[in-house]
């Protein structure tokens, strides 16, 4: 058996994946989901949260949530505006 290696940019892969029919997207999702190292993802997330809290010890969680909600609303407004003809 011969091995072939191709370098395909991620944006091209995304473009092709978006064209898949729903049943193939689900099959791909299941395949990739099995490959996830959930404990590693949880550790990385927890480490990020600890780093952020250390960097901003005087900022309350309530203030962080206010900022997150505000930023989310801004992004949604921007996306909504872009989707209008």
Secondary structure, DSSP 8 states (H G I E B T S, - for coil): ---------HHHHHHHHHTS-HHHHHHHHHHHHHH--HHHHHHHHHHHHHHHHHHTTTS-HHHHHHHHHHHHHHHHHHHHHHH--
